[in-house]
Amino acid sequence: MKHFVYLLISINGKRLISYVGYTNNIKKRLKLHNSSKSAKFTRGRKWKIIYKKSYNNKSEAMKNKYLLKKNKRKRFKIKLKYQKKNKIS
């Protein structure tokens, strides 16, 4: 079974808010985030997946989720790439 690490963003005014998570069903997880039935931090916002990476096992996915969550520089680069691609100022 595949496991995914993902990065979500939500636009709040001119700020991009990000959230890092992992799952084995990415479509269902995004639906839960957007319906406010997921992590407390994600409630009340509309989220979009801008990064996802698949792994063969849960432990590898969880390890890489933690690394992405703590690596602010990598998250910033992913968000910046998304902003340039979608012309968000």
N, C-alpha and C positions, 0 to 999 in steps of 0.2 A: 504494500500500500504506500502511495506517495504522501509525503507530508510537505507542507509549504510554509515558508516564512514570507510575510508580506508587509508592505508599508502602505498605510492609508493616509490620505490627506483630506482635510476639510478646509474650505476657504472661509475665514472669519474676518470680514472687512477686507483689509489688504494683507492680512497675515495668513500663512499656511500653517495649520496645525497638523502634526503628524502622530501616527500611532503605529507601533510595531506589534505583530502577533504571529501566531503559527496555527495551522489547522491541517486537517486531512481532506476537507471539503471547502474549497475557497469560495464557491458561489453561495453556498448556504451561510458561511460565516459573514460574508459581506451583507447578505440580506438581514442577518441578525443585528449587525452593527447599525444598519440604516433604519431598522424598525425599533431601535432602542431596547432591544432584548439581549444585550451583550454587556461588555465591560462598562462599568459605570462612567468612565472617562469619555466613552464614545456616544453616550446618550444625547439625543436632541440635536445631532448634527447629521448632515449628509456627507457620506464618505465615498471616496473613489480610490481604487487600487492603482498605485503608480509603480509598484515594484513587487515582484514575486519571484521566488526561487524554489525549486522542488528538491527534495531530499528523499533518500530511500528508506530512512528510518526516523523514528520520533526523536531519539536522543540527539542525533546529528542536527535535526531541525531546531530543537530547543536550544542547543548550544549556539547555533548561528543566530537565532533570534536574540539571545542575550547579547551577543557581540554587536549585532546591528543596533540594538536598543541603546547600548552604551557608547557606540561610535558616532558621536554628534557630527563629525566631519563628513562621514560617508552619507548619513541621512541628509545633511545639508546639500551635498553634491547631487544626490538623487532628486531632491526637491527643486534645486536650481535647474537641472536638466529638464524637469517637467515644466517649470515656469517658462523657460526659453522656448520649448517646443509648443506650448499652448499660449504664448504671448501674454502671460499674466505678469503685471508689474508689481 
